[in-house]
Amino acid sequence: MTRAIVVGGGVAGPVAAMALQRAGIEASVHEAHPAPAGDVGAWLGVQVNGLDALRAVGAEDVVRDAGFPTPVIEFRNAAGRVLGSVPTGAPGQPPGVSLRRSDLYRALHAEALRRGIEVRYGSRLTGVQDAGAGVTARFADGRTETADLLIGADGVRSTVRTLVDPGCPPPRFVPVLNTAGYSTHTPDDAEVGRLTMVFGRRGFAGYLAAPTGGTWWFANPPLTREPSPEEVAGTSDLQWRARLYDLHRHDRSPVVALVEATPGPLRGWTTYDVPRVGRWHRGRTVLVGDAAHATSPAAGQGSSLAVEDAVVLARCLRDLPVGEALRAFEELRRARAERVVAQGFATSSAKSPPAVGRLVRDLVMPLVLRHRDPTAWMRAHAVDWDAPAVPVPA
């Protein structure tokens, strides 16, 4: 195998192209938008397992340089009581980082371009033809491109997924809304690099003091019914602020003050996950990242899982014929990815429990976190680039 087409220019796309390049395979990246995506989703974390995978292709430093270390996550209840904390890295090892989503995209795209990888913007996929010995992609502007493999890294609303698994159920609504911002206010007890999660009486939120000043924050207003895109897009800045004030005004937390000191307009978005895709590959087409297993942000693993996928896929293609490589890739990745998706959905669904649930949580969480981190298994994963890929039975 010598050439691949990568559809999607978020996180998985450029990393897949860089990993393939290291494996001796040429790749081009096709992004439907006219430029790297903007600040959709505001900010995020790249956990140590994602940074480990980036290290395998020499791209860890460009991501670390775009963000700042976030060594600890602290949990508080509505009364302001600390319920516990967890580290984001192993003792003696660098921690995870936080950064704006747009900065992550720009850093990865710039690094891919620096390495001579072709990135085409405004290149929207419309169809795929698999001829057995190769695959041809058709794009909205009338162009076609042929390669040995097509990689669908085109996100939760993946076009490639509909071609690989036409019967796959649509993405599942995660029962919270999302909004976020960058506040000029810094709470008195905030520490740079400490992400504080607040279990409010009626809503969940988090905030992180930035080294450049101010505070990054997010909030997850609960909503059990799925709103229409028009409803979410039509929610005004004033309505978002009123909703957050109503949800958090009785909590002993800085959420209301953070929102008040955030320049507008506030906007919000819905979140969807993909709990299971029946098949990840068909012929010479394969899915990676959110196209295969989109997860709720509550897991904190969306970008890191995408990076892991990209590197593992390239390793399999380096060592095995295409058909065997795709089977080995899915065998290596499916169980872990689906477990993370399930964890993220469960966490999102439990962010705003009733009074009895809050009481139990406040009693149990300090005891649990004192002895172990229930989510450490997600971050403890490592990708060994040098390990040979082994075929699995067909």
N, C-alpha and C positions, 0 to 999 in steps of 0.2 A: 504494500500500500504506500502511495506517495503523496496523495492530495486529499484534503477534506474541505467541505463547505460548512461553516458554522453560521447558523441562523440565530441572531439575537446578540445584542451588544451590551447586556447588563453586566453582571459579575461573571457568570459561567462562561460566556462567549469569549471574551479576550483571554481569560485564563486558559481555556481549552486550547485556543490557538497557540499560546505560548508553550503549553505543555506538549502539544503535538510537535511544535518546532524542535523542542529539545529531544523528542523521540525520532527526529529525522523526517517528519511529515509536514509538508507545506499546507497551510490553511489560510483561508480568507474569511473575514467576519462581515456579516451582512446585518446592518441595523436598520429597522424600518423608519425610525425617526431621523430627522435631518441633522442631528447632533447627539452627543451623549446626553442621556436623560437628565433633566433638571433635578430640583430638590424634592422630587416625589418621595414621600415617606420621611422627609426631613432628615433625621439622623439615625444611626444604627451602630451596632457593635460588631466587630470581627473578633471572634473568640480564638483562643490559643490553638485549637485544632485547625481552624481555617488558616491561621498564620503559619502553622506547621506545614500545611499543604502548599502554601505559597512559597515557603522556603525551599521546597523541593524543586521549584522552577525558577528560583532566584528572584522572586517578586515580593518577598516579605517586606523588605525595607521601604519600598515605594508606598506600601499601604501604611506601615507604621509612621512614615514621615508625613502622611496626609492627615493623621489623627493625633490622638494623645492617649497615654496609658490610662487604663481604668482598672486598677488592681482589685477593687472590692465592690460588691453589691450588698447593700444594707436594706433590711426590711423593717418597716414601721407600721403600726396600726393607726386607726383614726385618732386615737388619743395622743399620738406622737411617741408612744413607747417603742423602743427598739426591740424587735422580735428576734433578731439575729443577723448574721452576715455570712457571706461566702466569698472566698477569693476567686478571681478569674484565671489564675495561673497556679502552677505547682510551685512549692517552695523553692526559691533560688532561681526560678525561671521568669522571663519577661511576661507580663500580664497581657490580657486582651486590650484592644484599643477601641475608642469611640471616634466616629467621624461623620461628617455630612455625607449622605448618600451620593450627592452630586460630586463631591470630592473623591469618593471611592471610584466612581465611574471614570472620572477624568484621569485619575492616577493610573488605572488599569489600561485605559485606551492609549494614554501617552506612552506607557511602557511597551505596549504591543507595537505601536507605530515606531518607537525607537528601535525595536528589534527587527524592523523591516516587514512586519506583518501587514497585509492589506486589510484596511477597514473601510467598508463602503456604507455611507449613510444614505437614508432615503431609499433603501433597498428592501422592499417589502415582498416576502415570499407569497406566491399565489398557488403554486403547485409543485409536485415532485413526481418524476418518472424514474422508476427503478428498472434498469435493463438487465439486471443480474450481474454483469461485470462492472457496472458503474451506475451512478445516479445523477440525474439532471434536475436542477432546480430552475423554476420559472419565477420571474419577478414582475412586479406590477408595471415596471417601465418597459416591459417587452424583452428584456435581456434574459438569456439562459446561461447556465454555467454547469459544467459536468466535472465530477470528481469520483473518487473511490468510495466516499462516505459523506453523508449529510448528518450534521449534529444539530438537533433542535434544542437550543438554549434560549427559547423565546418566551419564557415566563409562564405565569399562572394561566393566562389566556392563550396558551400555545396553539398556533396553527399546525405545527408539526405533530403535536399530540393527536389531533383529529385525524391525521393521515396514518399514524402508526397504530392507534387504537380507536377506531371510529365509534365504538360502543362505550367508550369511557364516560362515566357520569360527569356532569358539569362540576366545576369547582364548588366546594361547600362553604357557605357563609359562616364566618366565625362571629359569635354573638356579642360583639363589641364594635363600637365606632372608634375611629382614631383621629386625633388631632395633635399638633405639636407646634413648638415654636422656640424662639431664642429670646429670652427675657433679659432686660437690662438690670433686673433685680437679682441680688445674690443673697440667699438666706444666711443669717448670722452663723448658723451651725454647719453650713455646707463646706465640704472639702473638695478641692480640685481632684478629680479622679475617683471620687466615691459616688457611685450611682445609688441613689436612694429611691426605693420603691415604697409607695404609700398605699396601704389597703384602707381606703376611705370607707365611711359608712355606706355610701351609695355609689362610689366609683373608684377606679384604680388609676394611679398616676405615678410618674417617676420624674426625678430631676437630677441634673449633673452639672456641677460648677465647672466652667471651662477655664483653661489656663490663660486665655486672652481676655477674661472678664465676662461677666454675665453668667447666665445659667441656661442650659438646654433642658427642655422639659417635654413630656408627652402626657396624654390623658386618654383613657379608654372608657368613654361613656357606655354603659351597658345597653344593649338593644337586642331583644330576642327575635324580633321579626326582621326580615331582610328588606331594607329600604331600596327604592329604585335609584339608579344613578342620578336621575333628575332631582330627586328629593335631596340627596346629599350635596350635589353641585349647587342647588338652590338655597342651601342654608347659609345665611348671611354671617358676616363677622360678628354682628351684634347678637345674633341667635346662638352662635357657638359660645360666646362669652357668657351669655345668660345661662346657658345650659351648664357650663362648668361651674359658675358661681352657685347655682342651685344645688349641684351635686356635692360640692366641696366646702360650702360656707360653714358648716357645722364641724368640720374636721380641724384637728390641731395640726395643721400642716401649712406650708407656704404656697400651696397650689394656687389659691385665689390671688395672692400677691404676685406670683410669677406671671399669671395670665394678664393681670392688670398692667404689668410693666412690659408686655410684649407688643411690639409694633404690629399693626395689622396689615392686611386682613388675615384673620385666622381662616383656615380651611380644613376640611376633614375628608376622610376617605373610609371606605369599607375594606375589610380584609377577608380573603378567601384562602382556603387550603385545598390540597388535593390528597386525600388520605390514601388512595390506592389507584394506580394505573395498571390495568390488566397485563399490558405488555409494554416494555420500555424500548423495544427495537423491532423493526420489521425490515427484512432484506438488508439494505445498506443505509438504513436511517435509524438513528438512536436519539433518545431523549436524555438530557442532563438538567440538573438544577430544578428550579420551580416547574419546569415543563414536565418533569417526572414525579415530583413530590413537594409541591409548594407547602410551606409550613407557616403557622401563625407566628408573628413577631414575638409572641410570649415565650417561645422556645429560645429566642436569641441566637438561632442557628441557621437562618435562611442563607445568608451569604457564605457562611463557613461550609455548609453542606454542598453548596454549588461549587466551591473551590475544590473540595475533596473529590467530587464527581469528576471534575475536569482533569485532575491529575491522575486519578485511578484509570479513567478511560484511556488516556494517552499511554499509560504504562501497559495496559492490556493490548493496545494496538501496536505498541513497540515490539511485543514478544509473541503475538499470536496472529494467525490469519483472521480476517475481518469477522467472519461468522463466529469463530471460537472466542475472539476478543469480546464481542458484544455479549455473548452468553456469560463469560467470566465476569465482565463488568457488572452486569445485573445481579449475578450471584453474590458478588462482593458488596454491593451497595444497597440492595433493596431492603433487607431486614432492618438495618440501621436507620435508613431514611424514614421508613414507615413508623418506626418506634419514636423518632423525634417528632414527626408530624402528630402522632397520637398524644405525645406529651404536651406539645404546644396547644392543641385544641382543649385538652383537659385543663391546662393552666388558664387559658382565656375564659373558659366556661366557669371557673371558680373564683374569678377576680372580685365579684361583688355578691357574696353569699348573704342569706338572711341572717337575722340576729343570732340564732343558735349556731349557725355555721361560723360566724365571726368569733363567737366565744370559744368554740372548739379550736379554731385555727390559732387564736391568740394563746391558748394553753399548750397546744401541741407543737407549734412551729419552734418556739425557743428550745424545747427539749430535743427535737430532731436535729436542729442546726448546731446544737452544742456538741453533738457526737459525729455528725456526718453531713455531707452535702448531697441531697437526693439527685441532683442534676449533674454531679461530677462526671458521670459516665459519658455525657455528651462531649465534654471538653477533653477527656482523657484519650480520645481517639487520635491515632497518628498514622500517617501515610508513609510507607517505606518505598521510595522511588526505585531503589536498587534491587528490591526483591523481585524475582522473576514472576510473571503472571503465569498461572497454571490453568490449563483448560478444564472445563467442567463437562459432564455428560450432556449430550444434546437432548 
